[in-house]
Amino acid sequence: MRLTTTSVSVIFLLLHFAIAILVPNFDDEAYYALWSRDLALGYYDHPPMIAYFIHLGVQIFGETPLGLRFVSILTVVASGMLVGDMARRLWPDLRSIAPTATLFFHLNSLVFTLGSFATPDAPSLFFWIAALWAALYAIHTEPQSRVSLSWWCVTGLFIGLGVLSKFTNAFLALGLLAYLFGTAKGRVFLQTKFPYLAILAAILPVIPYLLWNIEMDWLGLERQSERLSSEQFTPNYLLEYGALLLLAPTPLVTYFAFLGLRTGLRARMPDMAFLNLPALPLFLYFFYHSTHAQVQANWIVPLQGYIALLAAYGLCQIKAIRYWRALSTGLAIVMSFGLFFAAFNPYVPFGQADNPPNQTRGWTATRAEIEQTLKETGATWIATVEYSQTGMLALQFSEYDVWSLKQLQRYGFRGAFSVALCDAPALFIERTNRVDEFSSQASALFESVGAPRILHRQALELPLMSYVATPVLGVLSTDLCPDAP
């Protein structure tokens, strides 16, 4: 079968759907699902786009793993198709470059792993690539034409929607401005009004989020700005960042990306600056960040489309393309698929740490235990103190009210705490690493505290997480219950 962008996209679409159906949700997905129940203009931890994605999918498939992930999967697959179309546009004479770029994009270990799940990285990736795709079409139009105006406005709109996904996407705007000011071709467009209209189009979607921040005393922006604070210099994270950049695309694909970069620069390829400059600010920021703190793997996902494009171009510069594409594809499959299925296989836990793969395991038995405890104690709602447990328990027990009694700034989107719960019997569930069979916080949060019960979530008899489930009554927090003693 001849490799095409469409055939590659369909294969990965079906693969991601299968994973989405078979793998239960992990903690962060459940937390974002809680957001989607009460849509807002902003949230404490991130801008709101992932909540909108989940809400749309839930309307179609219900609050199921596929429902939560459906729209995210569609956008990841669409991103791969746009990468292929950009490759075709950049190098029209290289016949196989479009499906190769799409294939390399999907086989990237980060893209493949995150492509089946509902996290802010999915909309961030899509709108980053979509904005770059629209900008590529914009720079290949007549500067004063209506078509050019349309493409520039679409570029700005995608950048704005990307910022509503993750603030990381603002770096693409800086990169495109660098292209406009730093190249002769870009400066031609600066003499028109179109790039400035693109800036306006980028700002418009963000205005409601900014207004929400003003109303909430800059809650979301203050939270995100914490990542910018500098700490003491250390080379450890810098080396880790370099290794991440090299290994995420898989080694042979990374090699072809370097080859493509070198070949394009030596040949002075006309659009090489357009490829490099939009990605450069994010590369540099993460380089700076890695000199004092860890760059998390998912942060660099927006850069993977750029790497796939360079790798596809680099592969086309060597002889025996089919052989090397097959070899690099095979290695990428072994690495990306192997790592994913080692982590998320349904049988053997991924170590014993509280990582996303392990958060998907053992819930059938634990849910039954919690359900039994709720019935025995007569509890009518579930109390928590951690956002991850709040989201997961709300997803597991949709028929119960689940409320956190701490970190209240995270839950402004939910509205007021029901006064009916203030004096209603509850089951207080908290995670514990202790062997002591008591709650360390229940007595400080409730008037009446009953006998606790220790519950263990496990797989293959290996403990993954332990919980203290304590019957309680009478919320003491005056923030939630103004009449509390």
C-alpha positions in Angstrom: 0.0 0.0 0.0 1.3 3.4 -1.0 2.0 5.6 2.0 -0.2 8.8 2.0 -0.9 11.5 4.6 -4.5 10.3 4.8 -3.7 6.6 5.3 -1.1 7.4 8.0 -3.7 9.7 9.7 -6.4 7.1 9.6 -4.2 4.5 11.1 -3.2 6.7 14.1 -6.8 7.9 14.5 -8.0 4.3 15.0 -5.1 3.5 17.2 -5.7 6.5 19.5 -9.4 5.7 19.6 -8.6 2.2 20.7 -6.3 3.4 23.4 -8.8 6.0 24.6 -11.5 3.3 25.0 -9.3 0.7 26.7 -7.2 2.8 29.1 -9.0 4.4 32.1 -8.6 8.0 32.9 -5.8 9.3 35.1 -5.9 12.0 37.8 -5.3 15.1 35.7 -7.9 14.1 33.1 -10.4 13.6 35.8 -9.6 17.1 37.2 -10.1 18.7 33.8 -13.4 16.7 33.5 -14.5 18.4 36.6 -13.8 21.7 34.9 -15.9 20.7 31.9 -19.0 20.2 34.1 -19.0 23.9 34.9 -17.5 25.8 32.0 -15.8 29.1 32.8 -13.7 31.8 31.1 -10.7 30.7 33.1 -9.4 28.2 35.7 -6.7 28.4 38.4 -4.2 25.9 36.8 -4.6 26.6 33.0 -6.6 28.6 30.5 -9.9 27.0 29.7 -9.6 25.3 26.2 -9.2 21.8 27.5 -12.4 22.1 29.5 -14.2 23.1 26.3 -12.7 20.2 24.4 -13.8 17.7 27.1 -17.2 19.2 27.3 -17.8 18.8 23.6 -16.7 15.2 23.6 -18.9 14.4 26.7 -21.9 15.7 24.8 -21.3 13.0 22.2 -20.0 10.0 24.2 -20.9 10.8 27.8 -18.5 11.1 30.7 -16.5 8.1 29.5 -12.8 7.8 28.7 -13.5 8.2 25.0 -15.9 11.1 25.7 -13.2 13.0 27.6 -10.6 12.3 25.0 -12.5 12.4 21.7 -11.9 16.0 20.6 -8.2 15.9 21.8 -7.6 12.9 19.6 -9.2 14.5 16.6 -7.0 17.6 16.9 -3.8 15.6 17.3 -4.6 13.7 14.1 -5.5 16.9 12.4 -2.1 18.3 13.5 -0.4 15.5 11.8 -2.3 16.2 8.6 -1.3 19.9 8.7 2.3 18.9 9.2 2.1 16.8 6.1 0.5 19.7 4.2 3.2 22.1 5.3 5.8 19.7 4.1 4.1 19.5 0.7 3.9 23.2 0.5 7.5 23.8 1.5 9.0 21.1 -0.8 6.5 20.4 -3.6 9.1 18.6 -5.7 9.7 15.9 -3.0 6.9 13.5 -3.7 7.0 11.4 -0.5 7.8 14.1 1.9 4.2 14.9 3.1 3.3 11.4 4.4 6.8 11.0 5.8 6.5 14.2 7.8 3.1 13.0 9.1 4.5 9.6 10.0 7.5 11.0 11.8 5.1 13.4 13.7 2.8 10.6 14.9 5.7 8.3 15.8 7.3 10.9 18.1 7.2 9.4 21.6 5.6 12.5 23.2 3.0 13.0 20.5 2.1 9.3 20.5 1.8 9.1 24.3 -0.2 12.4 24.7 -2.2 11.8 21.6 -4.7 9.5 23.3 -5.4 11.6 26.4 -7.2 14.8 27.4 -4.6 17.3 28.6 -4.0 21.0 27.7 -1.1 19.8 25.5 -3.6 18.5 22.8 -5.2 21.9 22.0 -1.9 23.7 22.5 -0.2 21.4 19.9 -3.1 21.7 17.5 -3.3 25.5 17.6 0.5 25.9 17.4 0.7 23.8 14.3 -2.5 25.3 12.8 -1.2 28.8 13.3 2.2 27.9 11.7 0.3 26.3 8.8 -1.8 29.3 8.2 1.2 31.6 8.5 3.0 29.5 5.8 0.1 30.1 3.5 0.0 33.8 4.4 3.6 34.4 3.4 3.0 32.7 0.0 0.3 35.1 -1.0 0.4 38.5 -2.7 0.9 41.0 0.2 -2.0 43.2 -0.7 -4.5 40.5 -1.7 -7.7 39.6 0.1 -6.4 36.0 0.3 -3.4 37.3 2.2 -5.7 39.2 4.7 -7.7 36.0 5.3 -4.6 33.9 6.0 -3.1 36.5 8.3 -6.3 36.8 10.3 -6.6 33.0 10.6 -3.0 32.9 11.8 -3.8 35.4 14.6 -7.0 33.6 15.6 -5.1 30.3 15.9 -2.4 31.9 18.0 -5.1 33.4 20.3 -6.9 30.1 20.7 -3.5 28.5 21.4 -2.9 30.9 24.3 -6.3 29.9 25.6 -4.8 26.3 25.7 -1.4 27.0 27.2 0.6 30.2 27.6 3.4 28.4 25.8 1.7 29.3 22.5 2.5 33.0 23.0 6.1 32.1 22.1 4.9 31.3 18.5 3.8 34.9 18.2 7.3 36.1 19.2 8.8 33.7 16.6 6.6 34.9 13.8 7.4 38.5 14.7 11.0 37.6 14.5 10.4 36.3 11.0 8.6 39.4 9.9 11.3 41.8 11.2 14.3 39.6 10.5 13.7 38.6 6.9 13.3 40.6 3.7 10.2 38.6 2.7 8.7 39.2 6.1 9.4 42.9 6.0 7.3 43.2 2.8 4.3 42.2 4.8 5.1 44.7 7.6 4.4 47.4 5.0 0.8 46.2 4.8 -1.9 46.3 7.6 -2.3 42.5 7.6 0.1 41.4 10.3 -1.3 44.1 12.6 -4.8 42.7 12.0 -3.4 39.3 12.8 -2.2 40.7 16.2 -5.7 42.0 16.8 -7.2 38.6 15.8 -4.9 37.0 18.3 -5.9 39.3 21.1 -9.6 39.0 20.6 -10.1 35.4 21.9 -7.9 36.1 24.9 -9.9 39.2 26.1 -12.6 37.2 28.0 -9.8 35.3 29.8 -8.0 38.5 30.7 -11.3 40.0 32.0 -11.8 36.8 34.1 -8.3 37.3 35.6 -9.1 40.9 36.5 -12.3 39.8 38.2 -10.4 37.0 40.0 -7.5 39.3 41.1 -5.2 37.8 38.4 -5.6 34.3 39.8 -4.7 32.4 36.6 -1.9 34.6 35.4 -0.3 34.7 38.9 -0.4 30.9 39.0 1.4 30.6 35.6 3.9 33.3 36.4 5.2 31.2 39.2 7.0 29.1 36.6 9.1 32.1 35.5 10.7 32.6 38.9 14.4 31.8 38.8 16.3 29.6 41.2 20.0 28.7 41.6 21.8 27.7 38.5 22.3 24.0 38.0 23.5 22.1 34.9 21.6 18.9 35.8 18.3 20.0 34.2 20.1 21.4 31.2 21.5 18.0 30.3 18.1 16.5 30.9 16.5 19.0 28.5 19.1 18.2 25.8 18.5 14.5 26.2 14.7 15.1 26.0 15.1 17.0 22.7 17.2 14.3 21.2 15.2 11.3 22.3 11.6 12.4 22.0 11.5 12.2 18.2 13.5 8.9 18.5 17.2 8.9 17.6 17.2 8.3 13.8 14.4 10.9 13.3 16.5 13.4 15.3 19.5 12.6 13.1 17.5 13.3 10.0 16.2 16.5 11.5 19.8 17.7 12.0 20.6 16.6 8.5 17.6 18.6 7.2 18.5 21.6 9.1 22.1 21.5 7.9 21.1 20.9 4.3 18.5 23.7 4.3 20.9 26.2 5.8 23.7 25.3 3.4 21.4 25.5 0.4 19.9 28.7 1.7 16.5 27.3 1.2 14.0 30.2 0.9 11.7 29.2 3.6 14.3 27.9 6.1 14.0 31.1 8.1 10.2 30.6 8.4 10.8 27.1 9.8 13.5 28.1 12.3 12.5 31.5 13.6 9.0 30.6 14.9 10.4 27.7 16.9 13.5 29.6 18.2 11.9 31.6 21.1 10.5 28.5 22.7 13.7 26.5 22.3 15.6 29.4 24.0 13.1 29.9 26.8 13.3 26.2 27.7 17.1 26.4 27.6 17.0 29.2 30.1 14.4 27.4 32.2 16.5 24.3 32.3 19.4 26.2 33.8 17.5 26.4 37.1 14.5 24.0 37.0 13.2 21.0 35.2 11.6 21.2 31.8 8.8 18.7 31.8 8.5 16.5 28.8 5.1 17.5 27.7 6.1 21.2 27.5 8.2 20.7 24.4 5.3 19.0 22.5 4.6 22.1 20.3 8.1 21.8 18.8 7.6 18.3 17.5 5.9 19.3 14.3 8.9 21.5 13.4 11.3 18.5 14.1 9.1 16.2 12.0 9.3 18.6 9.1 13.1 18.9 9.3 13.4 15.1 9.6 11.3 14.4 6.6 13.3 16.9 4.5 16.6 15.4 5.8 15.5 11.9 4.9 14.8 13.0 1.4 18.4 14.1 1.0 19.9 10.6 1.2 19.9 7.6 -1.0 17.7 4.5 -0.4 14.9 6.6 1.1 12.6 3.7 1.5 15.1 1.7 3.4 16.0 4.5 5.8 12.4 5.4 6.3 11.5 1.8 7.1 14.4 1.6 9.5 13.6 4.9 11.3 10.0 3.9 11.4 10.8 0.5 12.9 13.0 2.1 15.6 10.4 4.7 16.4 7.7 2.1 16.7 9.9 0.0 19.1 10.7 3.1 21.2 7.4 5.0 21.2 5.0 2.0 21.2 7.2 0.0 23.5 7.5 2.8 26.1 3.8 3.5 25.9 2.6 -0.1 26.3 5.2 -0.8 29.0 3.6 2.1 30.9 -0.1 1.6 30.2 -0.3 -2.2 29.7 -3.3 -3.6 31.6 -1.3 -6.2 33.5 1.9 -5.1 35.1 2.1 -1.8 37.1 4.6 0.9 36.0 6.6 0.7 39.2 4.8 1.7 42.4 5.0 5.5 42.1 2.0 7.7 41.8 2.4 8.2 38.0 -0.4 8.6 35.4 -0.1 5.0 34.2 -0.6 3.7 37.8 -3.4 6.2 38.4 -5.4 4.2 35.8 -5.1 0.9 37.6 -7.0 -0.8 40.5 -10.0 1.4 40.5 -12.6 -1.3 40.0 -12.0 -2.9 43.4 -11.3 0.4 45.2 -14.5 1.9 43.9 -16.5 -1.1 45.2 -14.8 -0.7 48.6 -15.6 3.0 48.8 -19.1 2.4 47.6 -19.6 -0.1 50.4 -18.1 2.3 53.0 -20.5 5.1 51.8 -23.5 2.8 52.3 -22.3 1.5 55.7 -21.6 4.9 57.2 -24.6 6.7 55.6 -22.4 9.3 54.0 -24.2 11.5 51.5 -21.2 13.2 50.0 -17.4 12.8 49.7 -14.8 15.3 51.2 -11.2 15.6 50.0 -8.2 17.9 50.4 -6.2 17.3 47.1 -7.2 18.4 43.7 -6.2 15.2 42.0 -8.4 13.1 44.3 -11.2 15.6 44.0 -11.3 15.1 40.2 -10.9 11.4 40.2 -13.5 10.7 42.9 -15.9 13.1 41.2 -15.4 11.1 38.0 -15.7 7.7 39.8 -18.7 8.7 41.9 -20.7 11.1 39.7 -23.9 10.4 41.8 -22.3 11.9 44.9 -21.2 15.5 45.6 -17.4 15.6 45.9 -15.8 18.7 47.4 -12.3 19.7 48.5 -12.0 21.5 51.8 -8.6 23.0 50.9 -7.1 24.9 48.0 -10.4 26.6 47.5 -9.0 28.9 44.8 -9.0 26.0 42.4 -12.8 25.6 42.6 -14.2 29.0 42.0 -15.8 27.7 38.8 -18.1 25.4 40.7 -20.1 28.0 42.5 -21.0 28.1 46.2 -20.6 25.1 48.4 -24.1 23.8 49.3 -25.1 24.7 52.8 -27.0 21.5 52.9 -23.7 19.6 53.0 -22.4 21.6 56.1 -24.2 19.3 58.5 -24.7 16.2 56.3 -22.7 13.0 57.0 -19.7 12.7 54.7 -16.9 10.3 54.0 -13.5 12.1 54.2 -11.0 10.4 51.8 -7.3 11.3 51.9 -4.2 9.6 50.5 -1.7 8.3 53.0 1.8 6.9 53.0 1.5 6.0 56.7 0.8 2.7 58.4 -1.2 4.5 61.1 -4.9 3.9 60.7 -6.1 7.4 61.4 -6.7 10.6 59.6 -4.2 13.4 60.2 -6.6 16.2 59.1 -10.2 15.1 59.8 -10.4 16.5 63.4 -9.3 19.9 62.2 -11.8 20.0 59.4 -15.0 18.4 61.0 -16.8 18.6 64.3 -17.4 14.8 64.5 -14.9 12.2 63.4 -15.7 8.5 63.3 -13.6 5.3 63.0 -11.4 5.4 59.9 -10.9 2.6 57.4 -7.8 2.0 55.4 -8.3 1.2 51.7 -5.6 0.0 49.3 -5.7 0.5 45.5 -3.4 -2.1 44.0 -2.6 -4.2 40.9 -1.2 -7.7 40.9 -1.2 -7.4 44.7 1.3 -4.5 44.5 0.1 -1.5 46.4 -0.3 1.7 44.3 -2.0 4.0 46.7 -3.5 3.9 50.2 -6.4 5.9 51.4 -7.9 6.8 54.8 -11.7 6.8 54.6 -13.1 8.5 57.7 -16.8 9.1 58.5 -17.2 12.7 59.4 -19.9 15.3 60.2 -20.1 19.1 60.5 -17.8 21.1 58.3 -15.7 23.6 60.4 -14.5 25.8 57.5 -16.2 29.2 57.7 -15.2 29.8 54.1 -17.5 27.0 53.0 -20.1 27.1 55.8 -20.4 30.7 57.3 -22.4 29.4 60.3 -19.7 26.8 61.2 -18.6 27.0 64.9 
